[in-house]
């Protein structure tokens, strides 16, 4: 009888049980090798001559055998626009280059019960809106964090995890999705491989450091388990795009373009100031696709800078140091400092320099509501602090680029990029406040003047290359990318059907691109156009795009069953949620499905990239 055939009854003995097994599991390869030989000797001396003994002869042999049983590493990306996905892909490539067995998955492709099948879980997660997970991760996030899903979550004892978050510290719930996943994994028993890294808008350097740190830590961890990866040495790979075909402009190296046209496209008496802006990018080599965005590097208005200087009684010409370079305070405040958004870390730093009960309450309890209609200068009105010029520079954050959906196609306008935006303004108890880039583009700049821009790719919002039907829901400035979609399809003579749902307050003043849309209808590029002008109904009942979807439920369902792609662009707080709710109702009523089946249908649309949203 061989050792394989004869089960050694001492291994299952309750006298030694799990405690001994646990201690054995904690031994390193050298110790296991010694113990293997020692136990083999004891067994041989016990007189069990018919037992065939195959002791492990060296640590190297243990390593090979252990490596075969080590579970792979899981890399999960939780991404809205593609940035978290790109980081996850770079991490996956880096791990593979270092002989770490890793599997890359979207949060759409993973269920909590599968997590136990991996030795380590690495998450890159962006946060959307007010601390919400991206569209693709809503279901997985709920399964990992809700009380309802607790029973279905496996124990992750013995598993390691590391989390990188992408966010914007000007929002109250900075990197909340990443924090949620880190806590959920820890609560399930996983041990932290590294402390979570939470990245602000300028994330590239931190992300690269995290990738290298995670790779090194995993190599050491796998080696400690008896794996074949050599600890301590990390190969790094270049994951940047090939620069040959496209000149590389980004937020750190923007292109200086020329503003050609600034045109208000809402009529007199409209509740909105909506503008159409055309920017000349001749000789830039910039390439963009419908669905991409333009990043605008804007400057603060001089009146706002002067208000800050006056409140703090500071000299505009005083020299300050920012990132090791000397500059005048006024130049820094105009070109570099974030003044129109309130950063929570900035408020915390200010409170450390000068205490104020009102601001402390805002910071602790009312921050989300306060920042909606206030700017940094309003904080100064409340606190009236005594700050030096350098202290002011040290607590402020740099201006982040403002992103706008592109409303043109390169096929139609090869040397231009078009934007459709609202001029943002509101009033509070301290004065009138304006949005940074919307005011800069539409009020501060004149036609013919320069503006610094770059293209921000959005891999999650793209037109299919085939002739699949498109259903596009874009009220207000949410119509911007769909203007680009229609231009693109017409220029390429794509015969796919296109259906646009557009809404705004009034037909007479707010029908954006009315002549163009009517022309697309006439040419057949636009197959259907449904309009919802909320303030024009005779009975006073407001009608929105989601109601128009429900009114056309049968045909919407037919288009979906024909393979239509469903797009949503615009307000994330109400419109996008109401549209998704309407879509689920359509799937239920027209498809004869229950709630769970309808949600599964919607999930499949996401997996097939047929349900895409660009919401803000």
C-alpha positions in Angstrom: 0.0 0.0 0.0 1.4 3.5 -0.9 1.2 6.5 1.3 -1.4 7.9 -1.1 -3.6 4.9 -0.6 -3.2 4.7 3.2 -4.5 7.8 4.9 -2.3 8.5 8.0 -4.8 8.5 10.8 -2.6 10.7 13.0 -3.2 13.7 10.7 -6.9 13.8 11.4 -6.5 13.1 15.1 -8.5 15.3 17.3 -5.7 15.2 19.9 -3.6 17.6 17.7 -6.3 18.9 15.3 -6.4 22.3 13.8 -3.9 23.9 16.1 -1.1 21.7 14.8 -2.2 22.2 11.2 -2.3 26.0 11.7 1.3 25.9 13.1 2.5 23.9 10.2 1.0 26.3 7.7 3.0 29.1 9.3 6.3 27.5 8.6 8.6 28.8 5.9 9.9 26.5 3.1 13.1 25.7 4.9 11.3 24.7 8.0 8.8 22.6 6.1 11.6 20.8 4.3 13.3 19.9 7.6 10.0 18.8 9.2 9.2 16.7 6.1 12.5 14.7 6.5 12.1 14.5 10.3 8.6 13.1 10.1 9.6 10.7 7.3 12.4 9.4 9.6 9.9 8.9 12.5 7.5 7.0 10.2 10.2 4.8 8.9 11.4 3.9 12.4 7.9 3.0 13.5 8.0 -0.2 11.4 5.5 0.8 8.7 7.6 -0.8 6.0 4.9 -1.0 3.4 4.4 2.8 3.3 6.1 4.4 0.3 7.8 7.6 1.5 8.6 10.5 -0.8 10.2 13.2 1.4 10.8 16.6 0.0 14.5 16.8 -0.5 15.1 20.5 -0.7 13.6 24.0 -0.2 13.6 24.4 -3.9 11.3 21.4 -4.4 9.0 22.8 -1.7 8.9 26.1 -3.5 7.9 24.5 -6.8 5.1 22.4 -5.1 3.9 25.4 -3.1 3.8 27.7 -6.1 1.5 25.2 -7.8 -1.0 25.7 -5.0 -0.7 29.5 -4.5 -3.9 31.2 -5.7 -3.6 33.9 -8.3 -3.9 37.6 -7.6 -7.0 39.5 -8.5 -6.8 43.1 -9.9 -10.2 44.8 -9.9 -11.0 48.1 -11.5 -13.9 50.3 -10.5 -13.9 53.0 -13.2 -16.2 55.7 -14.5 -14.2 57.4 -17.3 -11.4 54.8 -17.7 -8.6 56.3 -15.4 -8.9 53.6 -12.7 -9.1 51.0 -15.5 -5.8 52.2 -17.0 -4.1 52.1 -13.7 -5.3 48.6 -13.1 -4.1 47.5 -16.6 -0.7 49.0 -15.8 -0.6 47.2 -12.5 -1.6 43.9 -14.2 1.1 44.3 -16.8 3.7 45.1 -14.1 2.7 42.0 -12.1 2.9 39.8 -15.2 6.3 41.2 -16.0 7.4 40.2 -12.5 6.1 36.7 -12.9 3.2 37.2 -10.5 0.1 35.3 -11.6 -2.6 37.9 -11.8 -6.1 38.2 -13.3 -7.6 41.5 -14.4 -11.4 42.0 -14.0 -14.0 44.8 -14.1 -16.2 45.2 -11.0 -19.0 44.1 -13.4 -17.4 40.7 -13.9 -16.9 39.7 -10.3 -19.1 38.4 -7.5 -18.2 38.6 -3.8 -18.2 34.8 -3.5 -15.4 34.5 -6.0 -13.0 36.7 -3.9 -11.9 33.7 -1.8 -10.4 32.1 -4.8 -7.5 34.6 -4.8 -4.4 35.1 -2.6 -4.6 38.9 -2.9 -7.2 41.4 -4.1 -6.0 44.7 -5.6 -8.6 47.4 -6.2 -8.3 50.7 -8.2 -11.5 52.7 -7.6 -12.8 56.1 -8.7 -15.5 57.9 -6.8 -18.4 59.5 -8.6 -20.5 62.5 -7.5 -21.2 62.6 -3.8 -19.2 59.6 -2.7 -21.0 57.2 -5.1 -19.4 54.3 -6.9 -19.2 54.4 -10.7 -22.0 52.9 -12.8 -20.2 49.6 -13.4 -19.6 49.1 -9.7 -23.0 49.9 -8.1 -24.1 46.3 -7.8 -20.7 45.0 -6.6 -20.4 47.9 -4.2 -23.8 47.1 -2.7 -23.0 43.4 -2.4 -19.7 44.2 -0.6 -21.0 46.9 1.8 -24.7 46.3 2.5 -26.2 44.4 5.4 -28.3 42.5 3.0 -25.3 41.1 1.2 -23.4 40.2 4.4 -24.4 36.5 4.3 -23.2 36.0 0.8 -19.8 37.5 1.4 -17.1 34.8 2.0 -14.5 34.8 4.7 -11.3 36.3 3.3 -9.0 35.0 6.1 -5.5 34.5 4.7 -6.2 36.9 1.8 -4.2 40.2 1.4 -5.6 43.4 -0.2 -4.5 46.8 -1.3 -6.7 49.7 -2.6 -5.9 52.8 -4.6 -8.6 55.5 -4.8 -9.1 58.3 -7.4 -11.0 61.3 -6.3 -11.2 65.1 -6.0 -10.5 66.6 -2.6 -12.8 69.5 -3.3 -15.7 67.1 -2.8 -16.9 66.2 0.7 -16.7 62.4 0.2 -13.2 62.3 -1.2 -12.3 58.8 -2.5 -15.3 57.3 -0.6 -15.7 54.3 -2.9 -12.1 53.3 -2.3 -12.5 53.7 1.4 -15.7 51.6 1.3 -13.9 48.7 -0.5 -10.9 48.8 1.8 -13.2 48.6 4.8 -15.4 45.9 3.3 -12.4 43.7 2.5 -11.0 44.2 6.0 -14.4 43.3 7.5 -14.4 40.1 5.5 -11.1 39.1 7.1 -8.6 40.2 4.5 -5.4 41.7 5.8 -4.0 44.9 4.4 -1.0 44.5 2.2 -0.5 48.3 2.2 -2.3 51.2 3.6 -4.9 52.6 1.0 -3.5 55.3 -1.3 -6.1 58.1 -1.9 -5.2 60.2 -5.0 -6.3 63.7 -5.7 -6.8 65.1 -9.2 -3.1 64.9 -10.0 -2.9 61.2 -9.4 -0.2 60.0 -11.9 2.9 60.1 -9.7 1.1 58.5 -6.7 -0.4 55.8 -8.9 2.9 54.9 -10.4 4.5 54.7 -6.9 1.6 52.5 -5.7 2.0 50.1 -8.6 5.7 49.6 -7.9 5.1 49.3 -4.1 2.3 46.8 -4.6 4.3 44.7 -7.0 7.3 44.6 -4.6 5.1 43.7 -1.6 3.4 40.9 -3.5 6.7 39.4 -4.7 7.9 39.3 -1.1 4.5 37.8 0.0 4.4 35.2 -2.7 8.0 34.3 -2.0 7.2 33.8 1.7 4.5 31.4 0.7 7.0 29.3 -1.3 6.3 30.9 -4.7 8.9 31.3 -7.4 8.9 35.1 -7.6 12.2 36.6 -6.6 11.7 39.1 -3.8 13.2 42.5 -3.7 13.6 43.1 -7.4 10.9 44.8 -9.4 10.9 45.2 -13.1 9.0 48.3 -14.3 7.4 48.6 -17.7 6.5 51.6 -19.8 2.7 51.7 -20.1 2.5 55.1 -21.8 0.8 55.3 -25.2 2.9 55.3 -28.3 3.7 59.0 -29.0 4.4 58.6 -32.7 0.9 59.0 -33.9 -0.3 61.7 -31.6 1.4 64.7 -30.0 1.1 64.4 -26.2 -0.7 67.3 -24.6 -2.1 66.9 -21.1 -2.9 69.0 -18.0 0.8 69.5 -17.3 1.6 70.3 -20.9 -1.5 71.8 -22.5 -1.8 73.1 -26.1 -2.2 76.8 -26.5 -5.2 77.1 -28.8 -7.3 80.1 -30.1 -10.9 80.8 -29.2 -12.7 81.3 -32.6 -16.3 81.7 -31.5 -18.2 82.5 -28.3 -21.9 82.5 -29.0 -24.8 82.5 -26.6 -27.4 79.9 -27.9 -30.2 80.4 -25.4 -32.6 83.3 -26.2 -33.5 86.4 -24.3 -35.5 85.6 -21.1 -34.1 82.1 -20.8 -33.4 80.8 -17.3 -30.0 79.6 -18.6 -27.0 81.2 -20.2 -25.8 78.5 -22.6 -22.9 79.1 -24.9 -21.4 77.4 -28.0 -17.6 77.8 -28.0 -15.4 76.9 -31.0 -11.7 76.5 -30.4 -9.1 76.3 -33.2 -6.6 73.5 -32.8 -4.9 73.8 -36.2 -1.3 72.2 -36.3 -1.8 70.8 -32.8 -1.9 67.1 -33.9 -4.6 66.6 -31.3 -6.9 63.7 -31.9 -10.2 63.1 -30.3 -13.3 60.9 -30.7 -17.0 61.6 -30.0 -17.5 61.0 -26.3 -14.1 62.5 -25.3 -13.8 65.8 -23.3 -11.7 68.9 -23.4 -9.7 69.9 -20.4 -9.6 73.7 -20.0 -6.9 75.4 -17.9 -8.7 78.5 -16.7 -7.6 81.6 -14.7 -9.4 83.2 -11.8 -11.1 86.5 -12.5 -9.2 89.5 -11.3 -12.1 90.9 -9.2 -12.1 87.7 -7.2 -8.3 87.8 -6.7 -8.6 91.5 -5.5 -11.3 90.5 -3.1 -9.1 87.9 -1.5 -6.1 90.3 -1.2 -8.3 93.0 0.3 -9.9 90.7 2.9 -6.4 89.5 4.0 -4.7 92.9 3.7 -2.0 91.4 1.6 0.3 93.0 -0.9 -0.3 91.8 -4.5 3.3 92.1 -5.4 4.7 90.2 -2.4 7.0 87.3 -3.4 5.9 83.8 -2.5 7.3 80.4 -3.1 5.2 77.7 -4.9 6.8 74.3 -5.7 10.2 75.8 -5.2 9.8 78.8 -7.5 9.4 82.5 -6.7 6.3 84.3 -8.0 4.2 87.3 -7.0 1.2 86.6 -4.8 -1.2 88.1 -7.4 0.2 85.9 -10.2 -0.1 82.8 -8.0 -3.7 83.6 -7.0 -4.7 84.4 -10.6 -3.1 81.5 -12.5 -2.5 78.7 -9.9 -4.7 78.8 -6.8 -8.1 77.1 -6.6 -10.4 79.9 -5.4 -13.8 78.9 -6.8 -14.0 75.5 -5.1 -13.6 74.9 -1.4 -11.3 72.1 -0.5 -11.9 70.4 2.9 -8.2 70.0 3.6 -7.8 73.7 3.0 -10.5 74.5 5.5 -8.9 72.1 8.0 -5.5 73.8 7.6 -7.1 77.2 8.0 -8.8 76.1 11.2 -5.4 75.0 12.5 -4.1 78.5 11.9 -7.1 80.4 13.3 -10.0 78.9 15.2 -13.5 79.8 14.3 -16.7 78.2 15.7 -18.9 78.9 12.6 -16.3 77.5 10.2 -15.7 74.5 12.5 -19.4 73.7 12.4 -19.5 74.0 8.6 -16.4 71.7 8.3 -17.9 69.1 10.7 -21.6 69.1 9.8 -22.6 71.3 6.9 -19.7 71.1 4.4 -21.7 69.5 1.6 -24.5 72.1 1.7 -22.1 75.0 2.2 -19.8 74.3 -0.8 -22.8 74.2 -3.2 -23.1 78.0 -3.4 -19.9 79.3 -1.7 -16.3 79.7 -2.7 -13.0 80.1 -0.8 -13.4 83.8 -0.5 -16.6 83.3 1.4 -14.7 81.3 4.0 -12.4 84.3 4.4 -15.5 86.5 4.9 -16.5 84.2 7.8 -13.2 83.8 9.5 -11.4 87.1 8.7 -8.1 85.4 9.5 -4.7 87.0 9.9 -2.5 85.1 7.3 0.8 85.8 5.8 1.1 85.6 2.0 3.1 82.3 2.3 0.6 80.8 4.7 -2.1 81.4 2.2 -0.1 79.8 -0.6 0.7 76.8 1.6 -3.0 76.0 2.5 -4.5 76.5 -1.0 -4.8 73.7 -3.6 -3.8 74.2 -7.3 -6.5 74.8 -9.9 -7.8 71.6 -11.4 -8.7 71.6 -15.1 -12.4 71.8 -15.9 -13.6 69.1 -18.3 -16.3 69.7 -21.0 -17.9 67.1 -23.3 -16.8 67.7 -26.9 -19.8 68.7 -29.1 -18.1 68.3 -32.5 -16.6 65.5 -34.6 -13.1 65.6 -36.1 -14.6 64.1 -39.3 -16.8 67.3 -39.6 -14.4 69.9 -38.1 -10.8 68.6 -38.5 -9.2 71.7 -37.1 -11.7 72.6 -34.4 -13.1 71.4 -31.1 -16.6 72.7 -30.0 -18.0 73.0 -26.5 -21.5 73.5 -25.2 -21.6 74.9 -21.6 -23.7 76.9 -19.2 -22.3 80.1 -17.7 -22.5 79.1 -14.0 -23.4 81.9 -11.5 -25.2 82.3 -8.2 -25.4 84.6 -5.3 -24.9 84.2 -1.5 -24.8 86.6 1.5 -21.3 87.7 0.5 -21.8 88.5 -3.1 -22.2 87.1 -6.6 -20.1 84.0 -7.6 -19.2 82.6 -10.9 -17.9 79.2 -12.1 -14.2 79.2 -12.9 -14.0 77.9 -16.5 -17.5 78.8 -17.7 -16.8 82.5 -16.8 -13.3 82.4 -18.1 -14.4 81.0 -21.5 -17.6 83.0 -22.0 -17.0 86.3 -20.2 -13.2 86.9 -19.6 -11.9 85.8 -23.0 -12.5 87.5 -26.3 -12.7 85.8 -29.6 -9.1 85.5 -31.0 -7.5 85.1 -27.6 -5.5 82.1 -26.4 -6.7 79.3 -24.1 -4.7 76.3 -22.8 -6.5 72.9 -23.4 -5.9 69.2 -23.7 -8.0 66.2 -24.7 -9.3 63.9 -21.9 -10.1 60.5 -23.3 -13.3 58.8 -22.2 -13.1 55.1 -23.1 -16.4 54.5 -21.4 -18.5 56.7 -23.7 -18.0 55.8 -27.3 -20.0 55.4 -30.5 -20.0 51.8 -31.9 -18.1 51.4 -35.1 -20.9 49.3 -36.7 -24.4 50.4 -37.6 -26.1 49.6 -34.4 -29.0 51.9 -33.4 -28.3 54.6 -30.9 -30.8 55.9 -28.2 -29.4 59.2 -26.8 -30.8 61.0 -23.7 -29.3 64.4 -23.3 -31.3 67.3 -21.8 -29.7 70.7 -21.6 -26.0 70.8 -22.2 -26.1 67.0 -22.1 -26.8 67.2 -25.8 -23.2 68.1 -26.4 -21.7 64.6 -27.1 -24.8 63.6 -29.1 -24.2 66.5 -31.5 -20.8 65.0 -32.0 -22.3 61.5 -32.4 -24.6 62.8 -35.2 -21.9 64.7 -37.0 -19.6 61.7 -36.9 -22.2 59.3 -38.2 -23.3 61.6 -41.0 -19.7 62.3 -42.1 -19.0 58.6 -42.3 -22.4 57.9 -44.0 -23.2 55.4 -41.3 -26.8 54.2 -41.9 -27.5 53.2 -38.3 -30.7 54.6 -36.7 -30.4 57.4 -34.2 -33.0 58.6 -31.7 -32.5 61.7 -29.5 -34.4 62.6 -26.4 -33.8 66.3 -25.6 -35.2 68.5 -22.9 -34.9 72.1 -21.5 -37.3 74.6 -19.9 -38.8 76.4 -22.9 -39.0 75.6 -26.6 -38.7 79.3 -27.7 -35.5 80.1 -25.8 -33.8 76.8 -24.9 -34.0 74.5 -28.0 -30.2 74.1 -28.4 -29.0 73.5 -32.0 -32.6 73.5 -33.2 -31.8 74.2 -36.9 -29.1 71.4 -36.9 -31.4 68.9 -35.3 -34.2 69.7 -37.8 -31.6 69.3 -40.6 -30.5 65.9 -39.3 -34.2 64.8 -39.2 -34.6 65.9 -42.8 -31.5 64.1 -44.0 -32.4 60.9 -42.1 -29.3 61.0 -39.9 -31.7 61.5 -37.0 -34.4 58.9 -37.1 -36.5 60.2 -34.2 -36.4 63.3 -32.0 -38.5 63.5 -28.8 -38.6 66.8 -27.0 -39.5 67.6 -23.3 -39.8 71.3 -22.6 -40.7 71.2 -18.9 -42.2 74.7 -18.5 -44.3 74.7 -21.6 -47.1 72.3 -20.8 -50.6 73.8 -20.9 -51.7 72.1 -17.7 -48.6 73.2 -15.7 -47.4 69.6 -15.4 -43.7 69.5 -16.0 -42.6 66.9 -18.5 -39.0 65.6 -18.5 -37.1 63.2 -20.8 -37.7 60.2 -18.6 -41.5 60.7 -19.2 -40.9 60.8 -22.9 -39.0 57.5 -22.6 -42.0 55.9 -20.8 -44.4 57.3 -23.4 -42.4 55.5 -26.1 -41.8 52.4 -24.0 -42.8 49.8 -26.7 -40.5 51.3 -29.4 -37.6 51.8 -26.9 -37.8 48.1 -26.1 -37.9 47.2 -29.7 -34.7 49.2 -30.4 -33.0 47.6 -27.4 -33.9 44.1 -28.7 -32.5 45.1 -32.1 -29.1 45.8 -30.4 -29.4 49.6 -29.7 -26.9 51.3 -27.6 -28.4 53.5 -24.8 -26.6 56.7 -23.8 -27.2 59.2 -21.1 -25.4 62.6 -20.6 -26.1 65.4 -18.1 -27.2 65.8 -14.5 -26.3 62.9 -12.3 -28.3 63.9 -9.2 -31.8 63.6 -10.6 -32.1 63.2 -14.3 -29.7 60.2 -14.7 -31.3 58.3 -11.8 -34.8 59.0 -13.1 -33.9 57.9 -16.6 -32.4 54.6 -15.3 -35.5 54.0 -13.3 -37.6 54.6 -16.4 -35.4 52.3 -18.4 -35.9 49.5 -15.8 -39.7 50.1 -15.9 -39.6 49.7 -19.7 -37.6 46.5 -19.5 -40.1 45.1 -16.9 -43.3 46.2 -18.7 -42.3 45.5 -22.3 -40.0 42.5 -21.7 -42.2 40.8 -19.2 -39.5 40.6 -16.6 -39.5 40.9 -12.8 -37.4 43.5 -10.9 -34.4 41.2 -10.6 -34.6 40.1 -14.2 -34.8 43.7 -15.4 -31.7 44.6 -13.4 -29.9 41.6 -14.8 -30.9 42.7 -18.3 -29.5 46.2 -17.6 -26.3 44.7 -16.2 -25.9 42.8 -19.4 -26.3 46.0 -21.4 -23.4 47.4 -19.3 -21.3 44.4 -19.8 -21.8 44.7 -23.6 -21.0 48.4 -23.4 -24.6 49.2 -24.6 -25.5 51.3 -21.6 -23.1 54.2 -21.3 -23.4 57.3 -19.2 -21.4 60.6 -19.0 -23.0 62.3 -16.0 -21.9 65.1 -13.7 
